[in-house]
Amino acid sequence: MTFEVAPFHRSGVQLDQIAVHGIRVTAHHGVYPQERESGQVFLADVVAHVSTHPAALTDDLALTVNYSDLADRVAEVLAGDPSDLLETVAEHVAVAVLQMGGVECVDVRIHKPQAPLHVEFSDVTVTIRRDIRTADLTADKRIGSSSGLSDDPLDMSAAPRVNDIADERPLQPVPALLALGGNIGDVEPTLREAVHDLHRVAGIEVRATSPLVLSKPAGGPEQPDYLNAVVRIHTALSPRELLAACHGIELAHGRERGILNGPRTLDIDIVDFNGMQVSLPDLTLPHPRARERAFVLVPWAAMEPDAVLPGVGRVADAAAVLAEGVTVVAPVWPAPAAAPAAAPAPPAAGLV
């Protein structure tokens, strides 16, 4: 029978599922002495709830859960030190899966089809769900060890990793501002597709887009003019997760890095993340050069006339000083879809 589970939502966003069904081992779990001595077949179905979008955009196995590792980990727990209860076995499996990077929730079903019952039956199962944020768990060191349960807390560094403030997810979706630009290929369609790609990322909702502007390159080699826009989003992602999502979308549209300030198919920068001010090796917020970039400030001021950039003040005032060289080419962008043509009226009755 297929192990179907309800969706798991994080901050209102439904996570994806990676499942392995029918992991089969011979083990010695059970209350009765003959179960401990002879052993019997146990099976496990496991569903890990994760966000697969960063891996899908980059085709990078490191950004998702390796289902081979998932199966190996579950099998090792199942075949490990015996427990009296299926409930305990299921708990140990859940802890082991939650220690895998990126897993935020897990559903586990343990099957004991050879249980010593006195009636005809087909299976005995125990099914549990555990959430990395709410579960009160301890680390299970049965994996590769016979030491049993440890008093150490669950290793939260594995799922998701929180190393600094840029890894912390907001308790609820927060506003952020992204700047988009490009000057190679069919730029306007690329920018439009990038907006749609952003909206499809689990944990990102596009709320508004600015006018589309044309701007001169800011430094670098000789190259074509740019098309630019800014996008207001609300996001449940951490700043670093948002950065990874932006980089994934850039790569999906052929972005190549190498030449400083060189031409590009697509560039997506985080300008502001809920007013956060942080300076890290891989991420500075707000964007350190946003205050100097007319191609960011001009469309932003047009979209949000009262916007304020931390450390700068009113965006509209800064944009007015730097506006020279930036031209609005599409006041409403992306352009709304054209209404379908009206169907021809049916002929009047009696007319041929």
C-alpha positions in Angstrom: 0.0 0.0 0.0 1.3 3.5 -0.9 2.4 5.6 2.1 0.6 8.9 1.5 1.1 11.7 3.9 -0.3 15.2 4.3 1.7 18.1 3.1 3.9 19.9 5.6 3.9 23.7 5.6 6.7 26.1 6.8 5.6 29.7 7.2 2.7 29.1 4.9 4.8 27.4 2.2 4.2 23.8 1.3 7.5 21.9 1.3 8.4 19.2 -1.3 8.6 15.5 -0.4 11.4 12.9 -1.0 10.2 9.4 -0.2 11.7 6.0 0.0 9.2 3.1 0.5 9.7 -0.5 1.6 13.2 -0.4 3.1 13.5 -4.0 4.2 15.9 -5.5 6.8 15.9 -8.4 9.2 16.2 -7.2 12.8 15.5 -8.3 16.4 13.0 -5.8 17.7 10.2 -7.0 20.0 9.2 -7.9 23.5 9.3 -11.7 23.3 12.5 -13.7 23.7 12.0 -15.5 20.5 11.8 -12.2 18.6 15.1 -11.2 20.0 16.8 -14.5 19.2 15.4 -15.4 15.8 14.8 -11.9 14.3 12.2 -11.1 11.7 11.5 -8.8 8.7 10.8 -5.1 9.3 10.1 -2.5 6.7 10.1 1.3 6.7 8.5 3.9 4.6 10.0 7.4 5.0 8.9 10.8 3.6 11.3 13.7 4.1 9.8 17.2 3.7 12.4 19.5 2.1 12.6 22.4 -0.3 14.0 21.0 -3.6 13.9 24.2 -5.5 17.5 25.3 -5.1 18.7 21.9 -6.3 16.3 21.9 -9.2 17.5 25.3 -10.4 21.2 24.4 -10.1 21.1 20.6 -10.7 23.3 20.3 -7.6 22.9 17.1 -5.5 24.5 19.0 -2.5 21.4 21.2 -2.3 18.9 18.4 -1.7 18.5 15.1 0.2 20.4 12.2 -1.3 17.8 9.4 -1.3 20.5 6.8 -1.3 21.9 8.2 1.9 18.4 8.5 3.3 17.8 4.8 2.6 21.1 3.7 4.1 20.6 5.7 7.2 17.1 4.3 7.8 18.3 0.7 7.1 21.1 1.1 9.6 18.8 2.3 12.3 16.3 -0.6 11.6 19.1 -3.2 11.8 20.7 -1.6 14.8 20.3 -2.2 18.6 16.9 -3.9 19.3 14.0 -2.1 20.9 10.9 -3.5 22.5 8.5 -1.2 20.8 7.8 -0.2 17.2 7.1 3.2 18.5 10.7 3.4 19.7 12.1 2.2 16.4 10.0 4.8 14.5 11.3 7.5 16.8 14.9 6.5 16.2 14.4 6.6 12.5 12.8 10.0 12.7 15.7 11.4 14.6 18.2 10.0 12.2 16.4 11.5 9.2 16.0 14.9 10.8 19.8 15.0 11.3 20.1 15.1 7.5 20.7 18.6 6.1 17.6 20.3 4.8 15.0 18.0 6.3 12.4 20.0 8.2 9.9 17.3 8.8 9.7 13.5 8.4 6.9 11.0 8.2 7.9 7.4 9.2 5.9 4.2 9.0 7.4 1.0 10.4 5.9 -2.4 9.3 6.1 -5.6 11.3 4.4 -8.1 9.0 5.6 -11.2 11.0 4.5 -9.9 14.4 3.5 -12.8 16.8 -0.3 -12.3 16.8 -3.0 -15.0 17.4 -5.2 -14.0 14.4 -4.8 -13.9 10.7 -3.5 -10.4 9.6 -1.5 -8.8 6.8 0.6 -6.2 8.7 1.2 -4.2 11.8 2.4 -0.6 11.4 3.2 2.4 13.5 3.2 5.8 11.8 4.6 9.1 13.2 5.4 12.6 12.1 8.2 14.7 13.6 9.1 18.3 12.9 12.6 19.7 13.3 11.3 22.9 15.0 8.8 21.4 17.4 10.0 17.9 18.2 11.5 17.4 21.6 14.1 14.8 20.5 17.6 13.6 21.6 20.3 12.5 19.3 20.2 8.8 18.5 23.8 7.5 18.3 22.8 4.0 17.3 24.0 4.8 13.7 27.4 3.3 13.6 27.4 2.7 17.3 25.9 0.4 20.0 25.8 3.0 22.7 22.0 3.6 22.4 20.4 6.9 23.1 22.6 9.9 24.0 21.7 12.8 26.3 23.1 15.2 23.7 20.5 17.4 22.0 19.6 16.8 18.4 22.3 18.3 16.1 20.4 21.3 14.7 23.3 22.2 12.5 22.2 19.6 10.0 18.7 20.8 9.1 18.8 23.6 8.3 22.3 24.9 9.1 22.2 28.1 11.2 25.7 29.6 11.4 24.9 33.3 11.6 22.1 35.8 11.3 21.9 35.3 7.5 20.9 31.7 8.0 18.0 32.5 10.3 14.5 32.2 8.8 12.0 34.9 9.8 9.1 33.8 12.0 6.7 35.0 9.3 7.2 36.3 5.7 9.1 39.6 5.6 9.6 42.2 2.8 12.7 42.2 0.7 13.7 44.2 -2.4 15.5 42.6 -5.4 17.3 44.4 -8.3 17.2 42.7 -11.7 19.3 43.6 -14.7 20.9 42.3 -17.9 22.4 43.3 -21.2 23.0 40.1 -23.2 20.4 38.3 -25.3 16.7 38.9 -25.2 16.9 40.9 -22.0 13.3 41.9 -21.4 11.9 38.4 -21.8 14.7 37.1 -19.5 13.8 39.6 -16.8 10.1 38.8 -17.2 10.8 35.1 -16.8 13.1 35.7 -13.8 10.2 37.4 -12.1 8.0 34.4 -12.7 10.8 32.1 -11.5 11.1 34.0 -8.3 7.4 33.7 -7.7 7.6 29.9 -8.1 10.2 29.5 -5.4 8.8 28.0 -2.3 8.9 30.8 0.3 8.9 33.8 -2.1 5.8 35.8 -3.1 6.3 38.6 -5.7 4.2 41.6 -4.5 5.1 44.4 -7.0 7.4 45.2 -9.9 8.9 48.6 -10.9 8.9 50.3 -14.3 11.5 48.9 -16.7 14.5 51.3 -17.2 17.4 51.6 -19.6 20.8 52.5 -18.1 24.4 52.9 -19.0 26.9 50.3 -17.8 28.6 51.2 -14.5 32.3 50.5 -15.1 33.7 47.4 -16.7 34.6 46.7 -20.3 32.7 48.3 -23.2 29.3 46.6 -23.4 25.6 47.2 -24.3 23.2 49.3 -22.2 21.3 47.5 -19.5 17.6 46.9 -18.8 16.8 47.1 -15.1 13.9 46.8 -12.7 13.3 46.2 -9.0 10.9 43.7 -7.5 9.2 43.8 -4.1 8.8 40.4 -2.6 7.7 38.8 0.7 9.8 35.8 1.7 9.9 33.1 4.4 13.5 32.2 3.4 16.6 33.2 5.3 18.7 35.9 3.6 21.3 33.3 2.6 18.6 31.0 1.2 17.2 33.9 -0.8 20.7 34.6 -2.1 21.0 31.0 -3.2 17.6 31.1 -4.9 18.7 34.2 -6.8 22.0 32.6 -7.9 20.1 29.5 -9.0 17.8 31.6 -11.2 20.8 33.5 -12.7 22.5 30.2 -13.6 19.3 28.9 -15.1 19.3 31.9 -17.5 23.0 31.4 -18.5 24.7 33.8 -16.1 28.5 33.4 -16.2 30.8 35.1 -13.7 34.4 36.0 -14.4 34.7 39.5 -15.7 34.3 42.2 -13.0 31.3 44.4 -14.0 31.2 42.5 -17.3 28.1 41.9 -19.4 25.6 39.4 -18.2 22.3 37.7 -19.2 20.8 38.2 -15.8 21.8 39.7 -12.5 19.7 39.5 -9.3 20.9 41.4 -6.2 19.3 41.6 -2.8 19.0 45.3 -2.1 17.2 45.2 1.2 16.0 42.4 3.5 13.4 43.7 6.0 15.8 46.5 7.0 18.5 44.1 8.1 22.0 45.6 8.4 24.8 42.9 8.3 28.2 42.6 6.7 29.4 39.0 6.0 32.0 37.6 3.6 29.2 36.5 1.2 26.4 38.9 1.9 26.1 42.6 2.9 22.8 44.1 3.6 21.6 46.5 2.5 23.4 46.2 -0.7 26.6 48.4 -0.2 26.4 50.0 -3.7 22.6 50.5 -3.9 22.9 54.1 -2.8 25.2 54.8 -5.9 23.1 53.1 -8.5 20.5 55.1 -10.3 19.3 52.0 -12.1 18.2 50.7 -8.7 17.0 53.9 -7.1 15.0 55.4 -10.0 12.7 52.4 -10.6 12.4 51.8 -6.8 11.3 55.4 -6.3 8.8 55.0 -9.1 7.4 51.9 -7.5 7.5 53.0 -3.9 7.7 56.8 -3.7 7.9 56.8 0.1 10.5 54.0 0.4 13.5 54.5 2.7 16.9 52.8 2.4 18.7 52.3 5.7 21.7 54.6 5.8 20.5 56.7 2.9 17.1 58.0 3.7 14.3 58.6 1.2 14.9 56.7 -2.0 13.1 59.3 -4.1 15.5 62.0 -2.9 18.6 59.9 -3.7 17.1 58.9 -7.1 16.5 62.6 -8.0 20.2 63.3 -7.6 21.3 60.4 -9.7 18.5 60.1 -12.3 20.6 61.4 -15.3 21.3 58.5 -17.7 18.4 56.4 -16.7 15.4 56.2 -19.0 12.0 54.6 -18.3 11.2 52.4 -21.2 8.1 50.6 -19.8 6.2 52.5 -17.1 4.0 49.4 -16.4 6.1 46.2 -16.4 5.7 43.4 -17.0 3.0 44.4 -19.4 -0.3 42.9 -18.5 -1.5 40.2 -20.8 -3.7 41.5 -23.6 -7.4 40.7 -23.3 -8.6 38.0 -25.7 -10.5 39.3 -28.7 -14.2 39.3 -28.3 -16.0 36.4 -30.0 -18.0 37.5 -33.1 -21.7 38.0 -32.4 -24.0 35.2 -33.5 -26.1 36.1 -36.6 -29.5 37.5 -35.9 -32.4 35.1 -36.1 -33.8 34.6 -39.5 -30.7 36.0 -41.3 -28.5 33.9 -43.6 
